Structures are given as structure tokens and as C-alpha cells.
Amino acid sequence: MRERSAEIAEGGFTDHVLVCTNARDSEYAACAEAHGDEVLDAVQSWLKDRGVFWSSVHVAETSCLGLCSADGTAVAVHPRGRWFSDVVPSDVPDLLAQVFGPDASELGVPADATGPPLG
């Protein structure tokens, strides 16, 4: 095992956006069928448009985040501890603007300094 925390911090990494794209063969909802891939694309595009994709913020496609819904996908933003469900692609610009600021200038700002939870 090799811990690389210091290396990541020195590189300017501050935030992580997790987007569920989990698929399952079951009667229960899963994010893959609820726009998971499209939400992932929208997150990446929003960050790329602001020049911060794979710099200060990393994006990861994940399996189940435990917020399953047929109405949209699950997204988590860490280390801010922000969790969202029912996210559709058109929600992404407002969601990320509220979490990171409209121009992504609030990357690395502690969660308690970014305002009230979305809801």
C-alpha cells in the first residue's frame, strides 16, 4: 500500500464528485436507467467549461451510492458531504453552481462556508 494524500493535495486537488451509473437486473430502480451516464457527461462538461476538470476537482463514476430512484441518478460531492438524488442532466448546472460557485471559484471551500444545503 502506498498513501499518496500529500501528492494529491500538492497537485491542487480539493473536491471529488461521485456520480452513480449503477445498473442492475432487478425490479428496483438503478441510476443507469435514470440518466446516470448523461448526468456524468453533464458534470464533466460543466467542469471542463470552467477549466477545472481533473485539476482541482476529480469526477468518478461509481456503483450504488444508496440513493436509488427511478427519477434520476445519485451524486455525492466530497469532502463537503453533499448528497443528492433524483438528479437529471438539466439539474447539473444549478447543482454544481450552488456547490462550487457559478464559475467554480469555490473549489476547496469548506462545506460549512458554501451556504445552506440544496433542497
N, C-alpha and C positions, 0 to 999 in steps of 0.2 A: 504494500500500500504506500502511496505517495501523496501526502497532503500538499495541495497547491493553492491554498487560500490566499497567501501573501502575493503570489504571482498574479492571481486573478484581480485582486484589489489594486495592485500596482498598474495593471493594464487599464484601469478605469471602470471596471465592471461594478455596477451598483444595483441593478434590478434584474429580475427574471420573470418573464411572462410564460405561464404554462397554459396550453390550450389542449383540451381533451379532444381526441379524434377516435376514441374507443368504439369498436364495433363488436357486436355480439349477436349470436344466433339465439334469440330468446324472445319471449313476449314482452320484456321490459325495454323501455326506451334506452337509447345509447346515442352518444354525441355524434358518431359518424353519420347517423341518419338524420341528425338535427343540425346540419350545416357545419360540422366540425372542420372539414377541410377548407371551406370557404371563410370561416372565421379565422383560421390560421393564416390564410392568404391575406385577409384584410389587416390583421395585426402586423404581419411582416411588411406589407405595403405602407401602412401608416408610419412605421418606424423608419423605413427606407426613405420615404418622402421627407423626413426630418433629419436624415443623415446620422441616425443613431443605431441602426440595425447592426448587431454584432459588434458594437463598441461598448457603450455604457450599459446597454440592456441586451440580454440574451432571450431568445424565444425557444421554447421546447414543446414539441408535440408529445402529449402524454397519453397513457391509458386512463382508466377511470379515476376521476377526481372525487367521486361520490356525490355528485350533484346532478344526477341523471334526469333528463327531461326530454320529452318529445318536441318541446317548443324552442329549443336552442341548445347550444353547447355550453360547457363549463369552462371558465377561465379563472386562473389564480395569478396574483401578482405578489411576488416575494422579493425582499424580506418585509414588505409592507403588510402582509397578512390580509390582503383584499381578495375576496372570493365572490364570483359571480356565476349565476346560472341563467339559462334561457337566453343566451347571447346569440344574436343573429348578425350576419355581416354588417348590416346597416347600423347596428349599435356600436361597432368598434370605434369609429372616430370620436364619438362623445365619451365613451368609456375611457379610452386612453388619454384624451384631452383632460378629463377630470382627474385621472390618476397622475399623469406626468406633466400636465400643462399643455396648452394648445400647440406650443412649439417644441415640446419635450424638454423644456428648460428645467423641469423639476425632478429630473432623474437624480437619484441619490438623496433626495429629501426624505427625512424620516417620516414614517406613516402618519404620526400624530400631527405633523406640520402640513399635511396636504389637504386638510379640510375634513368635513363630515363624510361618513360612508355614503356611497351611492345607494339609491333605493327607490 
